[in-house]
């Protein structure tokens, strides 16, 4: 567990999941999200200024986090635009456009494959199936040999 300082309230807390917000502020953040989501459901096309006027505790950063995480998307008729962090193309939600997201996914898949290849435990020997049952068991090698 890491000891961190909450980005919202400044309290010190222990984070086991890498969050930068304490559990109390996370609960408030979740409540704010649900209120804004319900409001947007009833009032589609609402602007950020209208949301922040209706919900004063919601910040620009909160709204951007919801857009980037895909919880909200920008309406087609909106003048607000997000851009792909890789190529700069206009997007409605997330961090990347579809093309760049596919590239990022491929890179992550390759990196994950390499991690699995390197996770083979050192000091383990596997015998061949042609050996007898007693000899074909998996064993740990002696470090001193």
Buried (B, 14 or more C-beta within 10 A) or exposed (E): EEEBEBEBEEEEBEBEEEBEBBEEBBEBBEEBBEBBEEBBEEEEEBEBEEBBEEBEEBEEEBBEBBBBEEEBBBBEEEEEEBEBBBEEEEBBBBBBBEEBBEEBEEEEEEEEEEEEEEEEEEEEEEEEEEEEEEEEEEEEEEEEE
